[in-house]
Amino acid sequence: MAKPSLSKTKELEAIKVYEYVTVRGLLLFGSNELEKIPTKEARTKLEGYFVDEFGSIPITIRNEQIEAVENEQYYQIENIHVRQYLGQKYLSSTSDTAFMKIRDNKPQLSEEMIKEATRQFLMKEVLCDSIQSVDTFVYYSCFSCSKRGIVKALGC
C-alpha cells in the first residue's frame, strides 16, 4: 500500500470517505474508556479526538490498535481511514494503520485548540437540573453498509 501524503484536519472535508490519510498531531480520549462493539464479539473501540494545528476531528481506534496509543500524546498516524457517520467525518483505524509516537518537532498547538477539542467530550452530556423526564434512543450502525436502527427507547 502506498503511503499517503500528510493531511491536515482542514483538508479532510475534501477527502473522500474510505480513503487513507496520514496525519500528525495530538490524541485526546478524555475520560472515554474501551467499549465493546455490541454487534461484533471480541471487537473493541476507543473514541476520542485528533488535534493538529488547524483543528480537530473525531477519531476511533479499534481492536489491537488501542494498545499502540496513549491519551494526550503526539503521533504521526499513517494509513488511517476517513469515515463518515450522520454527515460528520471522522478518522478510523484499521489493521493497516500505524501509530508512531512523536518525540521531536511536535505540532505547535494552542491551548484554545486543545480546550475546544476537550469541550467536545462534554457535549455528549446533558446538564440540566430541571429535567422532568427524558427519552433516550440507542442507535446502532452497521460497519459494512452504514444502515442504522433504533434498538430501544428508555424513559425516566
Secondary structure, DSSP 8 states (H G I E B T S, - for coil): -----B--GGGGGGS-TT-EEEEEEEEE-TT---EE-TTSTT-EEEEEEEEETTEEEEEEEEGGGGGG--TTEEEEEEEEEEEEETTEEEEE--TT-EEEE--SS-----HHHHHHHHHHHHTTS---TT----EEEEEEE-TTT--EEEEEEEE-
